[in-house]
Amino acid sequence: MDSDFWVHLIALIVGIVIILIITRKYRKFSLVETAGMIILYAALVLLFTSPIINLVKKFIE
């Protein structure tokens, strides 16, 4: 495995932890909203992985 995998995995874990801390501090977020934020954040991290970027480059060319 290359180092990009570990960077993305660490970014994903840290981001999810931060989202969970924020939702504990502000109690008005529901469980569905928290799950939606986590899914959108995971999709954002996935967009910047090497295979997805290569696929977008192929699509653009």
C-alpha positions as CSV (number, residue, x, y, z in Angstrom):
1,M,0.0,0.0,0.0
2,D,1.2,3.5,-0.7
3,S,1.3,6.4,1.7
4,D,-1.7,8.0,0.1
5,F,-4.0,5.3,1.5
6,W,-2.8,6.0,5.1
7,V,-3.2,9.8,4.6
8,H,-6.8,9.4,3.4
9,L,-7.6,6.9,6.1
10,I,-6.2,9.2,8.8
11,A,-8.1,12.2,7.3
12,L,-11.3,10.1,7.3
13,I,-10.9,9.0,10.9
14,V,-10.0,12.5,12.2
15,G,-12.8,14.1,10.3
16,I,-15.4,11.6,11.7
17,V,-14.1,12.2,15.2
18,I,-14.4,16.0,14.8
19,I,-18.0,15.6,13.4
20,L,-18.9,13.5,16.4
21,I,-17.4,16.0,18.8
22,I,-19.3,18.8,17.2
23,T,-22.6,16.9,17.3
24,R,-22.0,16.2,21.1
25,K,-21.4,19.9,21.7
26,Y,-24.4,21.1,19.8
27,R,-27.3,18.8,20.7
28,K,-29.6,20.1,18.1
29,F,-28.1,17.8,15.4
30,S,-30.2,14.7,14.9
31,L,-28.8,11.2,14.2
32,V,-29.9,11.5,10.6
33,E,-28.1,14.8,10.1
34,T,-24.9,13.4,11.8
35,A,-25.0,10.3,9.5
36,G,-25.5,12.6,6.5
37,M,-22.5,14.7,7.4
38,I,-20.3,11.6,7.8
39,I,-21.5,10.2,4.5
40,L,-20.8,13.5,2.7
41,Y,-17.4,13.8,4.3
42,A,-16.5,10.3,3.4
43,A,-17.5,11.0,-0.2
44,L,-15.4,14.1,-0.2
45,V,-12.3,12.2,1.0
46,L,-13.1,9.5,-1.6
47,L,-13.1,12.0,-4.4
48,F,-9.4,12.8,-3.7
49,T,-8.1,9.3,-3.8
50,S,-5.8,8.3,-6.7
51,P,-8.1,5.9,-8.5
52,I,-10.9,8.5,-8.6
53,I,-8.6,11.3,-9.8
54,N,-7.2,9.0,-12.5
55,L,-10.8,8.1,-13.6
56,V,-11.7,11.8,-13.8
57,K,-8.6,12.5,-15.9
58,K,-9.5,9.7,-18.3
59,F,-13.0,11.1,-18.6
60,I,-11.8,14.6,-19.3
61,E,-9.3,13.6,-22.0
